[in-house]
């Protein structure tokens, strides 16, 4: 075997080690025999029975309907996606929210992760216009931000980030806010921004941007002639893992809204839904043809009638949201009990399936802590991976960069509690 294989710069960048690789590897790779697992790391959603029953019913309907199943699995859909599904999504969103969209505004991708790889590289990198060459970047208005973005840019230095403002409260909680003054100053003084991107709810912190914040960002996008990407994987109207009142679905032509079927029960089927202006949706479809030919059809077929009828939104509101909200409250209670007397804070849980725990007097980095925890079977995600697009993240985000852990609270209750007990014990041995 040839061990002197040389990759291109593209290959070296995208095939090398990354934070998202570690996260997904931890998610799927078994621990050594005899080690009790506490899986508080990756983004696997919980199994919500009511959502699973909905999809089982749809699958049984397809199986019972002549050769519908065989037709479903025996041909490619268009690069844009399954047309009946796209029409259902467009009809539902336009009627429910009054958005001026048609099927031309919808594109389906193999999960929202693929969608953002396309979007980031369409709107960043080298631009040539009228003989001039400019290198553009993706601006993240609030970090910490999703680990899965960090290595998606083909070019180096794809991202530039604005550190979050932060408020601490007397109940051992804290909350991030967008520093709009600093954000607007950057936009005013730089002509290298190709697009802005936020997750709502924010992964990793569970922060939810309010309606006024998201509209202000959209207004800035219009003013500076750039799109605003909104990663809605945990958001509204489904899966609706949002626990605040000041958040409603939002879209206009300056916004590229990414939704997903993963967190409402179909993570293995990989379907992302993009709502965008027609030229952007068409560009994503064209990219799909080159990179993937077409998207998986099964998830679209299972979800089509559920979205059009409004059932999916009802299941999200009545079952998915309450399930996660109760789990979140219980896990926060356990944290306050187990870490009592320590110098800690947990970000206010406003949505998503994670808690963002700050260990203020930790004497080692969270990457070092992660390694110690993993040896004991506890999988977490160290905070350092979520601070990218900064020149000196340790200084610019001091007290956050290497003091925070992302914890997934959606798993088995006993496993989550046991993992927190183990985390508290080890943390107490490594306090300053």
Number of C-alpha atoms within 10 A of each C-alpha: 4 4 5 6 6 8 10 8 12 13 11 11 17 14 12 10 11 15 18 18 15 13 19 15 12 19 16 9 8 11 17 10 7 7 13 14 18 24 23 27 23 22 20 19 20 17 16 16 11 15 18 14 11 17 18 13 12 18 16 12 14 17 13 11 9 10 10 13 17 11 10 14 12 9 9 15 16 15 23 25 24 21 17 13 23 22 16 19 23 22 18 18 21 13 12 10 12 11 16 13 22 18 19 18 20 28 28 34 28 20 24 23 20 18 23 23 16 19 21 23 19 18 19 24 20 13 15 9 7 5 6 7 10 13 16 22 27 26 24 24 23 22 28 27 25 19 22 19 19 19 23 21 24 17 18 13 18 25 25 20 24 23 25 20 14 12 11 14 11 7 9 17 19 18 20 22 18 19 15 17 8 14 19 13 10 17 16 10 8 9 13 18 22 23 23 26 24 22 24 23 29 26 28 27 30 27 26 27 21 17 15 11 15 22 16 13 24 23 15 19 19 16 11 14 13 17 24 28 25 24 25 25 29 28 29 20 19 25 27 29 27 30 21 14 9 11 19 15 15 16 21 17 18 20 25 23 23 26 26 27 23 22 24 25 23 21 16 11 17 22 27 24 24 27 27 25 20 17 11 20 21 18 15 25 24 17 20 24 14 10 12 14 15 22 26 20 21 18 21 25 19 21 21 20 17 19 21 19 12 13 15 21 20 17 20 24 19 13 17 26 23 16 17 24 19 10 19 23 13 14 21 19 11 16 20 17 11 17 20 12 8 17 13 19 23 22 25 21 25 23 26 34 30 27 27 24 24 25 24 17 16 22 17 14 17 23 19 12 22 18 15 16 20 17 12 17 20 25 27 26 27 24 24 21 19 25 25 26 22 17 10 11 20 14 11 15 18 11 15 20 24 26 23 29 28 24 26 25 29 23 19 14 13 10 18 22 20 16 25 22 17 17 22 16 13 15 20 15 10 13 14 9
